[in-house]
Amino acid sequence: MNAKTKSCPECGCATFCPTSANVVGGHGPYFLPGLGGFLRMARFQIVVCGDCGLMRFYAEPDAVAKLPRARQWKRL
């Protein structure tokens, strides 16, 4: 989870429930192309507010580190 997040921007609570997941499911799109490894897909950290249910998705640090070299991603 983002270390700067102290409370939920939607409801203001501070109860967060994190988990990790692969970035692609059986029929879903591949959300982080070019940021995985050899035979390993990149992963998300998913954080859900325990009160209102707001969800945020964060790319794991090793995937973020590959952004400057990945041709699928361009800085705006």
C-alpha positions as CSV (number, residue, x, y, z in Angstrom):
1,M,0.0,0.0,0.0
2,N,1.1,3.5,-0.6
3,A,2.9,4.7,2.6
4,K,1.4,8.2,2.3
5,T,-2.2,6.8,2.6
6,K,-3.2,7.4,6.2
7,S,-7.0,7.4,5.7
8,C,-9.5,6.4,3.1
9,P,-10.2,9.4,0.7
10,E,-13.8,8.2,0.4
11,C,-14.9,7.8,4.0
12,G,-12.0,8.9,6.1
13,C,-11.5,5.6,8.0
14,A,-8.1,4.0,8.5
15,T,-9.0,0.3,8.2
16,F,-7.3,-1.2,5.2
17,C,-7.3,-4.8,4.0
18,P,-4.5,-5.6,1.6
19,T,-3.8,-8.7,-0.6
20,S,-1.7,-9.5,-3.7
21,A,-3.0,-10.9,-7.0
22,N,-1.8,-11.7,-10.5
23,V,-2.5,-9.0,-13.0
24,V,-4.3,-11.3,-15.4
25,G,-7.1,-13.8,-14.9
26,G,-8.5,-16.6,-17.0
27,H,-10.4,-14.2,-19.4
28,G,-9.3,-10.8,-18.2
29,P,-6.9,-8.3,-19.8
30,Y,-3.2,-8.2,-19.0
31,F,-3.0,-5.0,-17.0
32,L,0.8,-4.6,-16.6
33,P,2.4,-5.7,-19.9
34,G,6.2,-5.7,-20.0
35,L,6.6,-5.4,-16.3
36,G,6.7,-9.1,-15.3
37,G,9.7,-11.5,-15.5
38,F,10.5,-14.6,-17.5
39,L,7.6,-16.9,-17.0
40,R,6.3,-14.7,-14.2
41,M,3.5,-12.1,-14.5
42,A,3.7,-8.8,-12.7
43,R,1.5,-8.6,-9.6
44,F,-0.8,-6.0,-8.0
45,Q,-1.2,-5.2,-4.4
46,I,-5.0,-4.6,-3.9
47,V,-6.1,-2.6,-0.9
48,V,-9.7,-2.4,0.2
49,C,-11.2,0.0,2.7
50,G,-12.7,-2.0,5.5
51,D,-15.6,0.4,6.0
52,C,-16.8,1.7,2.6
53,G,-15.2,-0.9,0.2
54,L,-13.2,1.5,-1.9
55,M,-10.5,-0.5,-3.7
56,R,-7.1,0.7,-5.0
57,F,-4.6,-1.2,-7.1
58,Y,-0.9,-0.7,-6.8
59,A,1.8,-2.3,-9.0
60,E,4.3,-4.1,-6.9
61,P,7.7,-2.4,-6.5
62,D,9.6,-4.7,-8.9
63,A,7.1,-4.0,-11.6
64,V,7.3,-0.2,-11.0
65,A,11.1,-0.5,-11.3
66,K,10.8,-1.8,-14.9
67,L,8.7,1.1,-16.1
68,P,11.5,3.2,-17.6
69,R,12.7,0.2,-19.7
70,A,9.4,-1.2,-20.8
71,R,8.4,-0.2,-24.4
72,Q,4.7,-0.7,-23.7
73,W,4.7,2.3,-21.2
74,K,5.4,5.9,-22.0
75,R,5.6,8.8,-19.6
76,L,3.0,11.5,-20.2
